[in-house]
Amino acid sequence: MTNVSFDDDGVDATYEGTDFRMDRELIEEATEKSYRDVTDHEVLKLIDDSLDLSGEPRRIGDILD
């Protein structure tokens, strides 16, 4: 199971029992987008490209507002 928690500076994630942090700059560089315009689905795909995602993607900016 993959869990993510967003804040203004990046994402705290748990993936296969391992906790780690993805900084805002890393996410922006990987997606070539402004942090607030990246979706939760894009972040999850950065963690594991084979994840089966459901539901509508949400922009980080909308999650944080």
Secondary structure, DSSP 4 states (H G I P E B T S, - for coil): -EEEEEETTEEEEEETTEEEEEEHHHHHHHHTS-GGGSBHHHHHHHH-TT----S---BHHHHH-
